[in-house]
Amino acid sequence: MIDTILFDLDGTIIDTNDLIITSFMHVLEKHQLTPLTREEIIPKMGATLEQQLQEFSGLGDITTLMTSYRSYNDEHHDVMVKMFPHVEEVVKQLHAQGIQLGVVTTKNKPGTIRVMEMFGLQKYMGAVVTLNDVEHPKPHAEPILKALGILGADPSRTLMVGDSPVDIQSAKAAGVRSVGVAWSLKGEKALLEHQPDYVIHDMKDLYKLLEQE
């Protein structure tokens, strides 16, 4: 029986995809670095901001790039961000059913709190684990294990829902079941290569998973 569900944030329950991609494109253009297409950026999404900027720029010191990224991202955040379909309904219903919920993300804490408060999701989440709360971010097991500790949850009764291979890898490392979301920009095929336990095509599919369990 599943009694705990953890969610990744960006690309899973919150659609920040266009904001993230345009933020990276802006940084590369502003600092006169080699431009990248959406298709070149998408496969690296899900890693930490620092890891992505180092990958995209080829630079070791990306301090100024991070400042530029966050400035652009902050300025355009509220008009470019939205929830994916049925997220609010499903999260509210799961919470009402007594399912423990949490967020496990590679996003920093201020950005995480901002977007969760923007959509009123924080009140449903018993644990919120961000990049700032761990030494080893996903794909390491630490973020999920930390959330489980906060919730007092059993890994064998927990699902981790995410849009990226790092979510699946972290779930496997932590001993929880992994759920890939087919609306991932990376595509369902890319997730299946990492062998998630389940793939859902709509947030409402979580109801069926709970019934199966």
Buried (B, 14 or more C-beta within 10 A) or exposed (E): EBBBBBBBBBBBBBBBBBBBBBBBBBBBEBEEBEEBEEEEBBBBBBBBBBBBBBBBBEBEEBEEBBEBBBBBBEEBBEEBBBBBEBBBEBBBBBBEEEBBBBBBBBBBBEBBBBBBEBBEBBEBBBBBBBBEBBEEBBBBBBBBBBBBEBBEBBBEBBBBBBBBBBBBBBBBBBBBBBBBBBBBBBEBEBBEEBEBBBBBEBBEBBBEBBEEE
